[in-house]
Amino acid sequence: APHGGRSQRDNARRRDVIAGRVHALEALTADDVALLRESDEELSRRGGYRRIFPNDDSASRSQAECFEVARYHNRLLMAWISRGNSLSVSDYLAGHHRNIIPPSPAAAGEPPAAQP
């Protein structure tokens, strides 16, 4: 399987997001949705603490430029945080983004389909 059990399609999408050719919230994968839900759950439990990075402010965007390598999950979370609304992941998906890319068989631990 390719890097981390992800398909070539998933890896290509990640490269496109990092390069700015595709918006991070377009064509979310099941793993992306799980990460966004986990992030929202963590945010709801934060109490009086404030998220430092990634955040929706110029300091966070400046900090992102300091990393040697752009990280896909950082880009995804920054896009999610800065989307301009407070919809839950479920509400966002129901109203704005119904197309979730299913996990590849390799990522799900299934053998690849036989080629005819």
HURA-V128666 format. One record per run of one state. SS is the DSSP state (2 for helix, 1 for strand, 0 for the rest). FROM is the first residue (numbers start at 0). TO is the last residue. If there is no record, write none. Layout:
BEGIN
ss->SS from->FROM to->TO
ss->SS from->FROM to->TO
END
This chain:
BEGIN
ss->0 from->0 to->1
ss->2 from->2 to->4
ss->0 from->5 to->6
ss->2 from->7 to->18
ss->0 from->19 to->27
ss->1 from->28 to->28
ss->2 from->29 to->43
ss->0 from->44 to->56
ss->2 from->57 to->65
ss->0 from->66 to->70
ss->2 from->71 to->80
ss->0 from->81 to->87
ss->2 from->88 to->94
ss->0 from->95 to->99
ss->1 from->100 to->100
ss->0 from->101 to->115
END
